[in-house]
């Protein structure tokens, strides 16, 4: 690569892999800077703090067309691979942090312990049942930037 033809206009690109997708570090930094520069100058500090807090949270996994199609009961093949799982899905326009905080509130009311990792949350009961403690798993997916799908399952 010592040939000047290969060096002409060369720009070193730093990448990282997340959820089997390639992302450029430079693109993320540029998006953040453009986003911040587009904000109104009259915005208060508390609004800016809230906005920065929401942008610093991990982004939920995005759903592709195959995932969305598999939500249909007619195309759901999970019964072939998983034993009967009780679960539900719903769509929410709330931000990820609001959904997780609501799950935390519910866990406190029913005396469950909570474990969080990225956009996955597990609520575990403190009392032993016949099959062990009740564990409820909630996972948040991004349908589009303003909509999230929350999948809740009994484990």
ROSE-4610 file (N, C-alpha, C; in Angstrom, 1 decimal, always signed):
// ROSE-4610
residu = [X/X/X/X/X/X/X/X/X/X/X/X/X/X/X/X/X/X/X/X/X/X/X/X/X/X/X/X/X/X/X/X/X/X/X/X/X/X/X/X/X/X/X/X/X/X/X/X/X/X/X/X/X/X/X/X/X/X/X/X/X/X/X/X/X/X/X/X/X/X/X/X/X/X/X/X/X/X/X/X/X/X/X/X/X/X/X/X/X/X/X/X/X/X/X/X/X/X/X/X/X/X/X/X/X/X/X/X/X/X/X/X/X/X/X/X/X/X/X/X/X/X/X/X/X/X/X/X/X/X/X/X/X/X/X/X/X/X/X/X/X/X/X/X/X/X/X/X/X/X/X/X/X/X/X/X/X/X/X/X/X/X/X/X/X/X/X/X/X/X/X/X/X/X/X/X/X/X/X/X/X/X/X/X/X/X/X/X/X/X/X/X/X/X/X/X/X/X/X/X/X/X/X/X/X/X/X/X/X/X/X/X/X/X/X/X/X/X/X/X/X/X/X/X/X/X/X/X/X/X/X/X/X/X/X/X/X/X/X/X/X/X/X/X/X/X/X/X/X/X/X/X/X/X/X/X/X/X/X/X/X/X/X/X/X/X/X/X/X/X/X/X/X/X/X/X/X/X/X/X/X/X/X/X/X/X/X/X/X/X/X/X/X/X/X/X/X/X/X/X/X/X/X/X/X/X/X/X/X/X/X/X/X/X/X/X/X/X/X/X/X/X/X/X/X/X/X/X/X/X/X/X/X/X/X/X/X/X/X/X/X/X/X/X/X/X/X/X/X/X/X/X/X/X/X/X/X/X/X/X/X/X/X/X/X/X/X/X/X/X/X/X/X/X/X/X/X/X/X/X/X/X/X/X/X/X/X/X/X/X/X/X/X/X/X/X/X/X/X/X/X/X/X/X/X/X/X/X/X/X/X/X/X/X/X/X/X/X/X/X/X/X/X/X/X/X/X/X/X/X/X/X/X/X/X/X/X/X/X/X/X/X/X/X/X/X/X/X/X/X/X/X/X/X/X/X/X/X/X/X/X/X/X/X/X]
num = [1/1/1/2/2/2/3/3/3/4/4/4/5/5/5/6/6/6/7/7/7/8/8/8/9/9/9/10/10/10/11/11/11/12/12/12/13/13/13/14/14/14/15/15/15/16/16/16/17/17/17/18/18/18/19/19/19/20/20/20/21/21/21/22/22/22/23/23/23/24/24/24/25/25/25/26/26/26/27/27/27/28/28/28/29/29/29/30/30/30/31/31/31/32/32/32/33/33/33/34/34/34/35/35/35/36/36/36/37/37/37/38/38/38/39/39/39/40/40/40/41/41/41/42/42/42/43/43/43/44/44/44/45/45/45/46/46/46/47/47/47/48/48/48/49/49/49/50/50/50/51/51/51/52/52/52/53/53/53/54/54/54/55/55/55/56/56/56/57/57/57/58/58/58/59/59/59/60/60/60/61/61/61/62/62/62/63/63/63/64/64/64/65/65/65/66/66/66/67/67/67/68/68/68/69/69/69/70/70/70/71/71/71/72/72/72/73/73/73/74/74/74/75/75/75/76/76/76/77/77/77/78/78/78/79/79/79/80/80/80/81/81/81/82/82/82/83/83/83/84/84/84/85/85/85/86/86/86/87/87/87/88/88/88/89/89/89/90/90/90/91/91/91/92/92/92/93/93/93/94/94/94/95/95/95/96/96/96/97/97/97/98/98/98/99/99/99/100/100/100/101/101/101/102/102/102/103/103/103/104/104/104/105/105/105/106/106/106/107/107/107/108/108/108/109/109/109/110/110/110/111/111/111/112/112/112/113/113/113/114/114/114/115/115/115/116/116/116/117/117/117/118/118/118/119/119/119/120/120/120/121/121/121/122/122/122/123/123/123/124/124/124/125/125/125/126/126/126/127/127/127/128/128/128/129/129/129/130/130/130/131/131/131/132/132/132/133/133/133/134/134/134/135/135/135/136/136/136/137/137/137/138/138/138/139/139/139/140/140/140/141/141/141/142/142/142/143/143/143/144/144/144/145/145/145/146/146/146/147/147/147/148/148/148/149/149/149/150/150/150/151/151/151/152/152/152/153/153/153/154/154/154/155/155/155]
x = [+0.8/+0.0/+0.8/+2.0/+2.9/+2.7/+1.9/+1.6/+0.7/+1.0/+0.3/-1.2/-1.4/-2.8/-3.7/-3.2/-4.0/-4.2/-3.2/-3.3/-4.1/-4.4/-5.1/-6.5/-6.8/-8.2/-8.5/-7.5/-7.7/-8.1/-9.1/-9.6/-9.7/-9.0/-9.1/-10.5/-11.1/-12.5/-12.4/-12.9/-13.0/-14.4/-14.5/-15.8/-15.9/-17.2/-17.5/-18.7/-18.8/-19.9/-20.8/-22.1/-23.1/-24.3/-24.8/-25.9/-25.7/-24.5/-24.2/-24.3/-24.2/-24.2/-22.9/-22.4/-21.2/-21.7/-21.0/-21.3/-19.9/-20.0/-18.8/-18.8/-17.7/-17.6/-17.7/-17.2/-17.3/-18.7/-19.5/-20.9/-21.7/-21.4/-22.1/-21.8/-20.5/-20.0/-20.6/-20.6/-21.2/-22.7/-23.4/-24.9/-25.1/-24.3/-24.5/-24.3/-23.2/-22.9/-23.9/-24.4/-25.4/-26.7/-27.0/-28.2/-28.1/-27.0/-26.8/-26.8/-26.2/-26.1/-27.4/-28.3/-29.7/-30.6/-30.2/-31.1/-31.3/-32.4/-32.7/-31.8/-31.3/-30.5/-31.3/-32.6/-33.4/-33.8/-33.4/-33.7/-33.1/-33.9/-33.4/-32.4/-31.6/-30.6/-31.3/-32.4/-33.1/-33.6/-34.1/-34.5/-33.3/-32.2/-31.0/-30.4/-30.5/-30.1/-30.9/-32.2/-33.2/-32.9/-32.7/-32.4/-31.1/-30.1/-28.8/-28.9/-29.7/-29.9/-30.5/-31.5/-32.2/-31.3/-30.4/-29.6/-28.4/-28.1/-27.0/-27.4/-28.7/-29.2/-28.9/-28.7/-28.5/-29.8/-29.6/-30.7/-31.2/-32.5/-33.0/-32.8/-32.7/-32.5/-33.7/-33.3/-34.3/-34.9/-36.1/-36.8/-36.8/-36.5/-36.5/-37.8/-38.0/-39.3/-39.7/-38.7/-38.9/-39.4/-38.8/-39.3/-40.7/-41.1/-42.4/-43.4/-43.1/-43.9/-44.1/-43.1/-43.2/-44.1/-44.4/-45.4/-46.8/-47.1/-48.4/-48.5/-49.7/-49.9/-49.8/-50.2/-50.2/-48.7/-47.8/-46.4/-45.5/-46.1/-45.3/-44.8/-43.5/-43.0/-42.3/-42.4/-41.7/-42.2/-43.4/-43.8/-43.0/-42.4/-41.5/-40.2/-39.8/-38.4/-38.5/-39.5/-39.6/-40.8/-40.7/-41.8/-42.8/-44.0/-45.1/-44.7/-44.6/-44.2/-45.4/-45.7/-46.8/-46.2/-46.7/-46.1/-47.1/-46.7/-47.5/-46.6/-47.1/-46.4/-47.3/-46.7/-47.5/-46.6/-47.2/-46.5/-46.6/-45.5/-45.5/-44.8/-45.3/-44.6/-43.7/-43.7/-42.9/-41.4/-40.5/-39.1/-38.7/-37.5/-37.0/-36.9/-36.3/-36.1/-37.4/-38.5/-39.8/-40.4/-40.2/-40.7/-40.0/-38.7/-37.9/-38.3/-38.4/-38.8/-40.2/-41.1/-42.4/-42.3/-41.5/-41.3/-40.7/-39.8/-39.2/-40.2/-41.1/-42.2/-43.1/-43.4/-44.3/-43.5/-42.2/-41.5/-41.5/-41.4/-41.4/-42.7/-43.8/-45.1/-45.4/-44.9/-45.2/-44.0/-43.0/-41.8/-41.0/-40.7/-39.9/-38.5/-37.5/-36.2/-36.1/-35.2/-35.1/-33.7/-33.5/-32.1/-32.3/-31.4/-31.4/-30.1/-30.2/-29.1/-29.6/-29.0/-29.4/-30.9/-31.6/-33.0/-33.8/-33.1/-33.8/-33.9/-35.0/-35.3/-35.9/-35.4/-36.0/-36.5/-37.7/-38.4/-38.5/-37.9/-37.9/-38.6/-39.5/-40.2/-39.4/-39.7/-38.9/-39.4/-40.7/-41.2/-41.0/-40.7/-40.5/-41.9/-42.1/-43.3/-43.0/-43.9/-43.7/-42.6/-42.5/-41.5/-40.4/-40.2/-39.2/-39.8/-39.0/-39.5/-40.0/-41.1/-41.6/-40.7/-40.3/-39.4/-40.2/-40.2/-40.8/-39.7/-39.6/-38.6/-39.3/-38.8/-39.3/-38.2/-38.4/-37.4/-38.0/-37.3/-37.7/-37.0/-37.8/-37.3/-37.8/-37.0/-37.4/-38.0/-39.3/-40.0/-39.6/-39.7/-39.2/-38.8/-38.1/-37.5/-38.6/-39.8/-40.8/-41.7/-41.5/-42.3/-41.4/-41.8/-41.1/-42.1/-41.6/-42.3/-41.8/-42.7/-42.2/-42.8/-41.9/-42.3/-42.1/-43.1/-43.1/-43.4/-42.5/-42.7/-42.5/-43.2/-42.9/-41.8/-40.8/-39.7/-39.9]
y = [-1.2/+0.0/+1.3/+1.2/+2.4/+3.2/+2.7/+3.4/+4.6/+5.8/+7.0/+6.9/+6.0/+5.9/+5.4/+4.5/+4.0/+5.0/+5.9/+6.9/+8.1/+8.3/+9.5/+9.5/+10.5/+10.6/+9.6/+8.9/+7.8/+8.5/+7.9/+8.3/+7.1/+7.1/+5.9/+5.9/+4.8/+4.7/+3.7/+4.1/+3.2/+2.7/+1.4/+0.7/-0.1/-0.5/-1.4/-2.2/-3.4/-4.3/-4.4/-4.2/-4.3/-5.0/-6.1/-6.9/-7.3/-7.8/-8.3/-7.2/-5.9/-4.8/-4.0/-3.5/-2.6/-1.2/-0.5/+0.9/+1.7/+2.9/+3.7/+4.6/+4.7/+5.6/+7.0/+7.4/+8.8/+9.2/+8.3/+8.6/+8.9/+8.1/+8.3/+9.7/+10.0/+11.3/+12.5/+12.3/+13.4/+13.5/+12.4/+12.5/+13.2/+12.9/+13.6/+15.1/+15.4/+16.9/+17.6/+17.0/+17.6/+17.8/+16.8/+16.8/+17.9/+18.1/+19.1/+20.5/+20.6/+21.9/+22.4/+21.5/+21.9/+22.3/+22.1/+22.5/+24.0/+24.4/+25.8/+26.4/+27.6/+28.3/+28.7/+28.8/+29.2/+28.1/+26.9/+25.7/+25.8/+25.5/+25.6/+24.5/+24.7/+23.7/+22.4/+22.4/+21.2/+20.4/+21.1/+20.4/+19.7/+20.4/+19.9/+18.7/+18.8/+17.7/+16.4/+16.7/+15.5/+14.9/+15.8/+15.3/+14.5/+15.0/+14.3/+12.9/+12.9/+11.7/+10.6/+11.0/+10.1/+9.6/+10.5/+10.1/+9.2/+9.2/+8.4/+7.0/+6.7/+5.4/+4.5/+3.2/+2.2/+2.1/+2.0/+1.9/+0.5/+0.3/-1.1/-1.7/-3.0/-3.7/-3.4/-3.1/-2.8/-4.1/-4.0/-5.1/-5.0/-6.2/-6.2/-6.7/-6.8/-7.2/-8.7/-9.5/-10.9/-11.0/-10.2/-10.1/-9.7/-8.7/-8.1/-9.1/-9.8/-10.8/-12.0/-12.3/-13.4/-13.1/-11.9/-11.5/-12.0/-12.2/-12.7/-14.1/-14.4/-15.8/-16.9/-16.6/-17.5/-17.9/-17.0/-17.2/-17.5/-17.5/-17.7/-19.2/-19.4/-20.8/-21.1/-20.2/-20.4/-21.7/-22.1/-23.4/-24.6/-24.5/-25.6/-25.6/-24.5/-24.4/-24.2/-23.6/-23.3/-24.1/-24.4/-25.0/-23.9/-24.2/-23.3/-22.1/-20.9/-19.8/-18.8/-18.4/-17.4/-16.1/-15.3/-14.0/-13.1/-11.8/-10.8/-9.8/-9.1/-8.0/-6.8/-5.7/-4.4/-3.4/-2.4/-1.3/-0.1/+0.7/+1.9/+3.0/+4.2/+5.4/+6.0/+5.4/+5.9/+5.6/+6.4/+6.3/+5.0/+4.4/+3.2/+3.5/+4.6/+4.8/+4.9/+5.4/+5.5/+4.1/+3.3/+1.9/+1.1/+1.3/+0.6/+1.1/+2.4/+2.9/+2.5/+2.3/+1.8/+0.3/-0.5/-1.8/-1.9/-1.0/-0.9/-0.6/+0.4/+0.7/-0.5/-1.2/-2.4/-3.5/-3.6/-4.6/-4.2/-3.0/-2.5/-2.8/-2.6/-2.8/-4.2/-5.2/-6.6/-7.3/-6.5/-7.0/-8.0/-7.7/-8.4/-7.8/-8.6/-8.0/-7.8/-6.8/-6.5/-6.5/-7.0/-7.1/-6.4/-5.5/-4.8/-5.0/-5.2/-5.2/-4.7/-3.5/-2.8/-2.7/-3.3/-3.1/-4.4/-5.2/-6.4/-6.2/-6.6/-6.4/-7.7/-8.2/-9.4/-9.1/-9.5/-9.3/-10.7/-10.8/-12.1/-12.0/-13.0/-13.0/-13.5/-13.1/-13.4/-14.7/-15.1/-16.4/-17.5/-18.7/-19.9/-20.5/-20.8/-21.6/-23.0/-23.8/-25.2/-25.4/-24.5/-24.6/-23.6/-23.1/-22.1/-20.7/-19.6/-18.3/-17.9/-17.1/-16.5/-15.5/-15.7/-14.7/-14.2/-12.9/-12.3/-11.5/-11.8/-11.1/-10.2/-8.9/-7.9/-7.5/-7.5/-7.1/-6.0/-4.9/-3.8/-3.8/-3.7/-3.6/-2.3/-1.8/-0.6/-0.9/-0.5/-0.7/+0.4/+1.6/+2.8/+3.8/+4.9/+5.7/+6.2/+6.3/+6.8/+5.7/+4.4/+3.3/+2.2/+1.6/+0.5/-0.7/-1.9/-3.1/-3.7/-3.9/-4.5/-5.9/-6.9/-8.3/-8.8/-9.3/-9.7/-11.2/-12.0/-13.4/-13.9/-15.0/-15.7/-16.7/-16.7/-17.7/-18.9]
z = [+0.0/+0.0/+0.0/-0.4/-0.5/-1.7/-2.7/-3.9/-3.6/-4.2/-3.9/-4.3/-5.3/-5.8/-4.7/-3.8/-2.7/-1.6/-1.5/-0.4/-0.7/-1.9/-2.4/-1.8/-1.0/-0.5/+0.6/+1.0/+2.0/+3.4/+3.9/+5.2/+6.1/+7.2/+8.1/+8.8/+8.8/+9.3/+10.5/+11.6/+12.8/+12.8/+13.0/+13.0/+14.3/+14.6/+15.6/+15.2/+15.8/+15.4/+16.6/+16.3/+17.4/+16.8/+17.4/+16.9/+15.4/+15.1/+13.8/+12.7/+13.1/+12.1/+12.3/+11.2/+11.2/+11.4/+12.3/+12.6/+12.5/+12.0/+12.0/+13.2/+13.9/+15.0/+14.6/+13.5/+13.0/+12.7/+12.1/+11.8/+13.1/+14.1/+15.4/+16.0/+15.9/+16.4/+15.6/+14.3/+13.4/+13.6/+13.8/+14.1/+15.4/+16.4/+17.7/+17.6/+16.9/+16.7/+15.9/+14.8/+14.0/+14.8/+15.6/+16.4/+17.4/+18.1/+19.1/+18.5/+17.3/+16.6/+16.1/+15.8/+15.3/+16.4/+17.7/+18.7/+18.9/+19.4/+19.5/+20.6/+20.4/+21.4/+22.6/+22.4/+23.5/+24.5/+24.2/+25.0/+26.4/+27.4/+28.7/+29.1/+30.1/+30.5/+30.9/+31.6/+32.0/+30.8/+29.8/+28.6/+27.9/+27.9/+27.3/+28.0/+29.4/+30.2/+30.0/+29.9/+29.6/+28.3/+27.2/+25.9/+25.9/+26.5/+26.6/+27.3/+28.3/+29.1/+28.2/+27.4/+26.5/+25.4/+24.9/+23.8/+24.3/+25.6/+26.1/+26.4/+26.4/+26.7/+25.5/+25.8/+24.7/+23.9/+22.6/+21.7/+21.6/+21.6/+21.5/+20.1/+20.1/+18.8/+17.9/+16.6/+15.6/+15.0/+14.6/+14.1/+12.5/+11.9/+10.4/+9.9/+8.6/+8.1/+8.5/+8.6/+9.0/+10.4/+11.3/+12.7/+12.8/+12.0/+12.1/+11.5/+10.4/+9.9/+10.9/+11.6/+12.5/+13.7/+13.9/+15.0/+14.7/+13.4/+13.0/+13.6/+14.1/+14.7/+13.6/+12.4/+11.3/+10.9/+11.1/+10.7/+11.9/+13.1/+14.3/+14.3/+14.2/+14.2/+15.5/+16.5/+17.8/+18.5/+18.2/+18.9/+18.5/+17.3/+16.9/+17.6/+18.1/+18.7/+20.2/+20.7/+22.1/+22.7/+24.0/+24.7/+25.0/+25.3/+25.5/+26.4/+25.9/+26.7/+26.8/+28.0/+28.1/+27.9/+27.0/+26.8/+26.1/+26.0/+25.3/+24.7/+23.7/+23.0/+22.9/+23.1/+22.9/+22.3/+21.7/+21.1/+22.0/+22.1/+23.0/+22.3/+22.5/+22.0/+23.0/+24.2/+25.3/+25.0/+25.6/+25.5/+26.3/+25.9/+26.6/+28.1/+28.5/+29.9/+30.7/+30.1/+30.7/+30.9/+29.9/+29.9/+31.1/+31.1/+32.1/+33.5/+33.7/+35.0/+35.4/+34.5/+34.8/+35.3/+34.6/+35.0/+36.4/+36.7/+38.1/+39.1/+38.8/+39.7/+40.0/+39.0/+39.1/+40.0/+39.8/+40.6/+42.0/+42.4/+43.8/+44.4/+43.7/+44.2/+44.6/+43.8/+44.0/+44.6/+45.1/+45.8/+45.0/+43.8/+42.9/+42.8/+42.6/+42.4/+40.9/+40.5/+39.1/+38.6/+37.4/+36.8/+35.4/+35.1/+33.8/+33.0/+31.7/+30.8/+29.5/+29.1/+27.9/+27.9/+26.9/+26.8/+27.2/+28.1/+28.6/+30.1/+30.6/+32.1/+32.6/+33.7/+34.3/+35.7/+36.0/+37.3/+37.9/+39.1/+39.8/+41.1/+41.3/+42.6/+43.7/+44.9/+46.1/+46.7/+46.4/+47.0/+46.1/+46.7/+45.9/+45.6/+44.4/+44.0/+43.8/+43.2/+43.0/+41.9/+41.0/+39.9/+40.1/+41.3/+41.6/+41.6/+41.8/+41.8/+40.4/+40.4/+39.2/+38.6/+37.3/+36.6/+35.4/+35.2/+34.1/+33.3/+32.0/+31.2/+30.3/+30.2/+29.3/+28.4/+27.1/+26.1/+25.3/+25.0/+24.2/+22.9/+21.8/+20.4/+19.8/+18.9/+18.2/+16.9/+16.7/+15.5/+14.5/+15.0/+14.3/+15.4/+15.1/+16.1/+17.1/+16.8/+17.7/+18.3/+17.9/+18.4/+18.8/+20.0/+20.5/+20.7/+20.5/+20.8/+22.1/+23.1/+24.3/+24.4/+24.6/+24.6/+26.1/+26.7/+28.1/+28.1/+28.7/+28.8/+30.2/+30.5/+31.8/+31.5/+32.4/+32.2/+33.1]
